[in-house]
């Protein structure tokens, strides 16, 4: 990709409207200073002292963070709790300029939350300790599914792209229930000119008429639910072709540090990852890849160009340690020049 071509694609990003439908989590960071620890009088255990609280939208919210950093017009369609954590999540989305008209609040359900305690040791080292997850573990009621699908039908005609964030692994306990997924697939078939793009931890093989972005494990499990192990490049290519034929659309199969396979029927193109040096943090890398890829597709990029933009964005976000990073359009353009000087063949 040339610098001029990348500029053309990036220039169109602010014109695009992208809807994220699915699971939005609150990433709730607690910064703990070990030097201030006390001993609990009641239990005799160490009582950690929180000195800073940092909130950020997670899961589908991480995609939203990345889209907004790229200056794409971003809309959220999700369901959260009518609770304090939901208030915090809505506040963070609004701060980033995300349209929250499609955010429903349920009076009896949790706002999904990843509480991430970050322990600052006496010597200055910072590391994450056991995460605390809050998720809903009962099926979503039919009346709320209907409210979600009604909003989906209302939003889709106005959008250039729709990203599905299917994060919750427990079937029908998140936003993307079987009923909601069925409606997404129906709308994707009805509006073939729009970019429908799905990312799913547990059910990537159940989407039709959408671009999908599985990693190797998710792709293999679409056909072998109990699959474990290491996927060879040849196995990745084979399963990518099978998925593309099943969904009827191209597949962006991520292969870790090797980049992504762009699979369109029988045609496969390997887009290598951008080489980076120093410490990296891969949390949120897949979401930043999705944001870059979809923004590019909506802006007229072809499949390989879109994958290249996704890899450029991810190469920037993985260098941001201890947070789910984002990249600006200026950083993406600068990274292309750096990547070419490093020998990137993307």
Secondary structure, 3 states (H helix, E strand, C coil): CCHHHHHHHHHCHHHCEEEEEECEEEEEEEEEEHHHCEECCCCCCEECCEEEEEEEEEEHHHHHHHHHHCCCEEEEEEEEECCHHHHHHHHHHHHCCCEEEEEEEECCCCCCEEEEEEEECCCCCEEECCCEEECCCCCCCHHHHHHHHHHHHHHHCCCCEEEEEECCCCCCCCCCCHHHHHHHHHHHHHCCCCEEEEEECCCHHHCCCCEECCEHHHHHHCCCCCCCCCCCHHHHHHHHHHHHHHHCCCEEEECHHHCEEEEECCEEEEECCCCCCCCCCCCCHHHHHHHHHHHHHHCCCCHHHHHHHHHHHHHHHCCCCCCCCCCCHHHHHHHHHHHHHCCCCC
